[in-house]
Amino acid sequence: MPRKHRALRRREPLLGDILRESPEAAAVLAKHGVQVCSGCLVTLNSTPEKAAAYHAVPDPKAFARDLKRAVGRRR
């Protein structure tokens, strides 16, 4: 049986998925300097942790915390 690619076994959601489910999370991204434009496939197809690194977020822990709070309000 062929091995599955690591990306297919991912458990952490991608930012694109998060924004589709919780559009209000876009305010958290803006607050922390994570720019998302319609053509930015790198950011939309990244985990929050990687997007924070790409955009040099000064406090990645605060970014993750704020994002979880924003998404949690919808559930």
Summary of the structure (lengths in Angstrom):
residues: 75
radius of gyration: 12.9
end to end distance: 37.1
largest distance: 45.1
contacts: 184
relative contact order: 0.20
helix: 59%
strand: 0%
